[in-house]
Amino acid sequence: MLAFLTAGIAPALALMAFFYLKDQYAEPLILMCKTFLLGALLVFPIMFIQYGLTVENLAESSIVQSFVQSALIEEFFKWFIFIYVVFHHTEFDSHYDGIVYAVAISLGFAAVENILYLMINGLEFAVIRALFPVSSHALFAVIAGYHLGKAKMNRRHKHWNLLLAFMLPFLLHGTYNFILATVTSDWLILLIPFMIGLWWTALHRMKKANKYVLYHTEIEA
């Protein structure tokens, strides 16, 4: 059991440390742990809804499974928890904070999902799960958090950025799932370029968010 817990949660913690340490101003660990745990708890209501869709035969096609049963439900719940718990919190006071807290929620979810998957399918999938599903959850969250940070710091385009914070991760997540659901052989040929593009986009958003923080810090100084 310890092996499953370690293999399941280690990639999420490693990624969490990477994104956390990129923040120029460290966020309080208590709030980070809270958002991570809330993300972890999301697994259970989401699994219940997904199970219900399967039982009622409402997710038979690959498109519905990829974009509705998985991406829509998961990204909406993560977005909703961020809005409800973090968006109006006093500690959410810079652009990059949106990325940190969104990633914490998403990786909490990914960690529990990964543990359950490895317990059912075996530890031999630990490496590939770390490289693709766990990291993809974090990268979707970076994009969501970037726009959530913009929504908080720039009220002029608040509603547009709140919408983008949900829609972009939803579409990317759905595309990721659709590749896995429809490409039966040589799926890595499509998935590797997709992940490279996702990493490039996420790192670019992180850099822009940190520049925004630095720019406003210099103005205030």
N, C-alpha and C positions, 0 to 999 in steps of 0.2 A: 504493500500500500504506500509506503514511504517513497518508493521508487516512482510510482505513478504521480504522486503529489509533487515530487521534486522535478521530474521531467516535464510535468504539465505547467508548473508555475514559473520555472526558471527563465524561459524565454520572455515571458511577460515582464518579469522583474528587471531583466537585463535591458529590455527596450525602454521600460519606464525610467530606469536610471539614465539612459542615454538622453532622452528628451528632457528630463528634469534638469540634468546638468547643463543643458544648453541655455537654460533660462538665466538671464543676467542677474535676476533678483530671486533668490530661492523662495518658493512658496512654503507655507507652514505644513509640516509633515502630518499633523492631525487632519487637516482638510484633505490632503492628498490621500491619506489612508481611507478617509470617509468616502471620497468619490470612487476610489478603487473598489471598496467593499460594496458600494451601491451598484456599481457595474457588475460585480460578481453575482449579486442577488438577482439581477435582471434575467439571468439565465433561466430561472424557474418559471416566471410568468410567460416568458417568450416560448419556452419549450411547451408549455400547456396550450398556448394559442396555436403553435405550429402543429402539435399533435391533433388538435381539434380540426384544423384544416385538412389534415391527412385523413382522419376518420370520416369526415363528411365528403371526401373525394372532391375537394375544392382546389386542390393543387396537383392536378394530374400532368399538366404540360410542363415542359422544361422552362418556359418563359415565366409561368406563374410561380413555379418552385423557386426559380432564381431571383426574380424581381419582387415578388409579393411575399411568399412564405418565409423567405430568408431575409433579403436585403431591406424591404420596406419595413417589416416588423422590427428587426434588430436596430436599424438606424433610427427609426422613429423613437423607440424607447430610450436609446442613448441620448438623442437630441432632447427629448422631453425632460429626462433627469437633469441634464445640464441646465436647461432653462429654469427648472423648478428649484434646484439646489444651489447652483453656482452663479448664474447670470447676475443676480442682484446682491451677491455676497460682497462685503467690503474688501475682501482679499483679491477679488477679481478687478484689478486696477491697472492692467496694462495689456497691450495687444497679445503678447506672447503667452500670457496667462490662459487665454482661451485654448491654446494648443496643449498646454500642460494638463489642464483639468479634463479636457475632452479625451486626451490619450489615457489618463488615469481611469476614467469610466470605461472606455473601450477595452483596455487591457485587463481590467477586472473581469469583464465579461469573457474575454478571450481566454483567460487563465482557467476559469471554471469549465468552459466549453472544451478546452484542450484536455484537461484532466479526465473529464467524462469520456471523451473520444478515445484517449489512450487506454483507459480501463476496459473499454469495450473491444477495441481493435488491436491493442498490443503496443508495447514500447518501441517496436521497430519503426513506428511511424513518427517518433518524437522529433527527429531532425527535420523531416520534410514539413511537419506541422509547424515547427518553429520558423522555417524559412518562408512559408507561404500563408497559411491561415492566420497565425498569430501576428506576424508582421503586417499583413494586409489590414487587419483590424486597427492597428496602431496608425497606419498611413492614412486610412480613411478618416480617422479621428484628427490627424494633423490638419487635413483640409477643412473638416468641420470646425475645428478650433480656431483656425485662421480667420474664418468668416464670422465666428462668434465673437472673436476679439475685435474685429472691425465694427461689428454691430454695437459693441459696448463702448468703443472709443470714438466712433463717428456716428452720431445719432442721425445725421442727414440721410444716410442710406441704411438705417437700422433694419427695417423690415425686409429689404431686399437681401441683405447679408444673412439675416436669420433664415430666410428661405433657401439661400445657397448653401448654408451650413447643413441643411437637411438633404436637399436635392442632389448635390454633387456626390457626397458619400453614398447615397442610395443608388444612384446610377452606376457609380464605379463598382460598388459591392455587387450589384445585380449582374454587371458585365463579367466580373470575376467568377461568380457562380455559374453563369451561363457558359463560359468557356469550359469549366470543369464538367458541366452537365451534358454538353453536346459534342465535345471533342473526345472521342473514345481512345484514340491513339495519337501519340506525338503531341499531347497537350502542352508539354513543356515548350514547344516551339512558339506557341501563342502566349503562354503564361509568363515566361521569362521576360520577353520584351514589355509585356504589360506591367510587371512588377518593377522593372528598371524605370519605366516612365513614371510609375507611381512614386518610387523613391526620389527621382529627380524633382518631381512636382512638390513633394512634401518638404524636401530640403530647401528648395527655393522659397516656399512659403515661410518656413522657419526663419530663413535669413531675412526676408522682408519684414516679418513681425518683429524681430530683434532690432532691425534698423529703425523701425518706427518708434520703438521704446527708447532707443539711444537718442534719436532726433528730438523727441519731446523732453527727455531728461536734460539735454543741452540747452533747450529753450528756457526751461524752468530755472536752470542754474544761472 
